[in-house]
Amino acid sequence: MLSSGFQWGEVVSPESQGMASARLEGAGRGLAERGTAALLVIRHDRIVQEWQAPGRGPSDGHYTASLAKALVGGMSLLVALSDGCLAVDDAACQYLPRWREHPEKSRITVRHLATHSSGIEDAADDDTPHEDLPGWKGAFWRREPDPFTPAMEEAPVLFPPGSGYHYSNPGMAALAYVVTASLKDSPQRDILSLLRERIMEPIGVAGSEWNIGYGRAYRVDGLDLYANWGGGHYTPRAVASVGRLMLRKGDWEGRRIVPGEWVTRMLSHAGMPTPDRPRGNPQPASGLCWWLNCDGVWPSIPRDAFCGAGAGNQSLLVIPSLDLIVVRNGALLGDPSQGEGFWGGCVKHLFDPIVEAIVES
């Protein structure tokens, strides 16, 4: 049963919300030229720009890629933490018994998994398509027989947990297992049910507007596990609704969906090492499954900005101090031949132009 009390309305003029039409239209044109499939810009709870590529409409979903790490991994972790099902600094092996005797993995905590500081090797290779990779890495992406077993059993640990940063899809898979195992005494026993009943239905997002986990669960150790690192499919408005809930610190039209103090904790620097920041790729710091501008790595963007992001620059940007929500889907924005990395292209072609369109607070 959907219970919202709020719905996105019609598109209003940018000027009515303190934005310049010419600048916003210019940003939109630039994004369209760079393979954008959908763009949604919201200020003060009003849609000021909603654009789709030819052949698409507002109700069409788009794959999330690793934006799912925030929408699925982050939101399910938020509910589990706020319910007291687990704690941030619990050892993951409390919920993942196969790690209890492992010399390195037994030291990995929930915090490490949620911040890419566990040391678990990623299953990616920039030069080879994911599903063509040999060994456990290819098995993870082909989901043979499921993605969780190779992630938990075969992915090695590259450095002592908490001592460095290394982006890790298998680490997120382990987090999905841990969160699911922690729900054993809860009304919702899996991530899909948890998100549907505790987040999406209460904020009025219909089941037709989103799905997760490559469309299925995997039964492992008696648990129904859903991918939280990718495999989602959301409409832009569904993504924006999740962003609005986080912007409002868990409040939805006077209804407390999740505790505000836990939203704050999710969106605060988690105290783990920051990634390397080579020229052209200003990688942000990590909260718990969310990316943060807390140290000003994006100098033109307010420091309270947070986002989720995935391959091809699938993006959700939220800036509370500007009351701004931006959702973008499409192809990679940056030009590697010009030294523009994943984050450099996103900031240059998406974040900065949208923020520069704001002319009034």
N, C-alpha and C positions, 0 to 999 in steps of 0.2 A: 504494500500500500504506500503510494507516494505521499510524502508530507513535506511541503516546502514552505508555502507562504511567500515565495518569491519566484518570479520568472523573469528571464531576460526579455526586454521589450523590443520595440522597433529601433532601428538605427536613428540616432539624433545627430544634429550638426556638431562637428568638432568644437566650434566656437562656443556652443552652449555649455561645454565642459572644459573650457579654458585651453583648447588646442587649436592650432592653425590649420585650416583645411588644406592650404597649398602645401605646407610642409608634410602633412600626413599623406596627402595624395602622392607627393613626390617619393616618400618612403615606400608607399605601396607599389608604385611603378617600378622602382628599383628592385623590390623583392619579386615582383612578377617576372622581371627579366632574369632573375636568378633561380628559376624553377620552383617558385612558391605555388603550392596547391591550395592553401587556405590561409587567411590572415584574419584575426579577430582582435580588435583593440577596444578595451573597455576602460572608461574613466568615470569615477563617482557612480558606479553601478549602471552606467549607461553605455550602450554600444555606440561607438563613434565611427567605427569602420568594420565592415564585415564583407570580405571578398573571397570568392572561390574562383579557381581556374575554370575555363570553359568545360562544361560537362559535369560540373560538381554543384552541389547545393548545400545549404546550412545543415541539413540532416545527414549528410554523408560523413561517415567516419573515416579515420585515417590511422594507419599503423603507428604505434608509439615508438618503436625501437626502445632505446634505453630511457626515454621519458617515463616508461613503466617503473623504473627504479624509484621515482618519486610517487607517481600515481598509485602504484600497487604496493611496492616494497615499503615506501615511506608511510602511506596511509594505514596499511595493515599493522605496521610496527607501532605507529602512534596509538591505535586503539588498544593493542595488546599491552603496551607499556602503561597507558592510562588506566586500564582495568586491573593492573597489578599481576598480570599473567607471567611476566618476566621483568627483569631489571636490566638497565643499560650495561652494567658491568658484570652481569652474570657470565660465567663461563659457558660458551656455546655447548660444551659437552654435557652440561646438565640436561639438555634437551636432545642432544645428538650423541647417544651412547657409544657409537662406533669410534668417536674421537677420544674417549676417556683414557686410553692407554697410549695414545700417540704423543711422542715427545714434544712436538710443536703445536699440533692442532688442539691439544688439551688446554693450551694457554690462550686460545683465541676467545675473545669476548663478543657479546652482542655489539658493543660499540665498534670493535674492530671490523666486524662484518659490514656494518652500516656506513662505514667511512672509508672503505677500500684500504684499510691499514692492517688487514689480517695477515698479509704476506702470501696469500694463496695466489698461485699463478693464474693469469687470465687464459681464456681458451681462444684467443684471437691471434692472428698473424696478418699484418697489413698486406702481405704480398699474395695471400692465398684466400680464396673464398671460404667462408666459415665451414660449409658442409663438405668441402674437399680436403680439409685438414686431416692428417693421419692420427691414429691412436685415440687417446681419450678426448682430445680437443674436438676432433670431428664427431666423435660419438656424442659429445655434449650438444653440439648444434643440430645433429641429426636426430637427437633424442632417442638413442638406441641403448637399451630398451626404454630408457627414460633419461632426462638430463641430470637428474639429481645424483644418481649413483656414481657416474664418473666424476662429477664435481666434488663429491664428498670423499670418495675412495682413492681417486687417482691423481687429482690435481695436487702438485707438490707445494710446499711452503718455501718461499724464496728468501725470507728474512724473518727475524724474530717478530712476532705479532706486536703491533704498536710502534715499531721502530722506523717505519717508512710508509710511503704511499705507493700503491700499485693497483690500478684499476682492475677489478676482478668480477667478471660475470659469475664464475663458479662460487665466489664468496657470497654474492647475492643469492645464489641458489641455496647455499647453506643457511642463509638468513631465512629464506622462505620455509625451509624445513624446521628451523628453530621456532619461528613464530607459530607455525601450525602445531607443532608438538606442545607448545605452551598453552594452546587453546583446549586441552583435553577436558577441562572441567567447565568450559564455557558453553553458552547456548549455540554459538556458531563454532563449528569444528574445523572449518577450512577458511582460507583467505577469501575465496569468492563470496561465501555466505557472509563473512565478516564485513567485507566492503559493501555488499548489497544492502544488508540490514542495518548497519551502523553508520554508514556514510552516504551512499548514493541515493537510496530511497528517501531518507530524511531530508536531503537537500533537493529532492525533486527531479533526480536524473533517472529516466526510465531505462529499463534493461535493454531496449533497442538502441540506446545511445552509447553503449560501452560493452566491452567484453575483455577478458584477460586470458593469459596463459596459453596462447596459441589455440584457444578454443577448447581446451580439455584439461582434465586433472590426470595426474599420474599417481598410481597407488604404490607407495613405498613404505615398508615397515608399518603397514596398517593405517597410514595417513594418506589423505587425498591432497596431493601437493600441486600447486599452481605456480607457474613461472612468475617471478617478480622482477626479472631483469630485462624483459622484452616480451613480445608476443601479445601486447595489448592493442585494442582498436577502439578509439574514442572519437566522438564528434568534437569539434572545437568548443562548442558551448558546454559540453560535459567536462572537458578539461578546465575551462574557465570557472565552472562551478566549484571544482575542487580548489582552484586557486583562490576563489572568493572566500571559501570556508577558512583557509589558512590565513588569508589577509585579515579576516575578522576574528582570528584567534579562537576558532571553534564555535563561534556563535552564529546561528542562522535565524535571523528575524526574531531574536529574543529566546530562541530555543538553544540550549547548550548541547551541541552534538559531541564535542570532545572538550576536555578541560583546557582552558587557556594557558595554564602554566606548562602543560605538556606540548602545546603548539610552540610556545616560546623555546622550550628545550630542543625540540626538533630543529628549529630554525636558528639556533645559536651554534657558534663554532664548537665542535665536539672535542677540541683539544688534541686532535691527532695531526701528524705531519701534513703539510700542504704539498701538492704535487709540484713537479718541476714546471717552470714557466718560461719556456724558450720564446725567443722573439717571434711575435705573430700568433702566439697561442697562450693567452692569459688565462690559464686554468684557475678556476675559483677554489676557495676553501670548502670544506665539507661540514655541513651539519649532519643530522642523522637522515641519510638518504636524500637530502636536498643540497644543492649547491648555493654558496653564499658569496656575497661581495663584501663581507664584513671587514676585510683589510684593504678595500679599495683597489683591488686588482683591475677593476674596470673604472678608470678614473672619472669618466663622465656620467657614471650611474650612481645614484645614492647608495650609501653603504648598507641600508636595510633591505636592499634587493635580494630576492632569492629566486631560484628557478629549478626546473627539471629540464633535462635535455637528452636527446637521443640521436643516433646516426641519421645523417641527412638534415641535421639541425631541426628536428622535431622539438619544439620549445614551448615552455610555459614560463613566462617572466612575470613576477609580481613585485611591485614596489609600493609598500604600504604608505610611505611618506608622500607619495604622489597619487595614492589611491588609483593605481594603474595595474591593469591585467592585460597581458599580451599572449596570444596563442598563435603559433605559426607552424604549418606543416609543409613539407616539400623536399627538395633536393638540397645537397650541401651548398651553403652560401658562399664560402670562401674559395679563393683561387689559389691552390697550392703553388702554382708557378710564380705567384706574386708573394709567396711567403706567408699566406694567410692560412693558419691552422683552423681546426674545428671551432675553437672559442674566438679566435681573432676574427674570423668571418662572421660569426654570430653577432659579436659586439659591433663590428663596423657596419654591417649591412642591415641589422635588425634592431638591436637594443638602442644604439646611439641615435639613429634617425627617428625612432618613435619618441624617445624622450625629448629630443630637440624640437618636436612638434608642440610641446607643452609651453604655453606662453603665459598662463595664469595659474596660480596655486588653487 
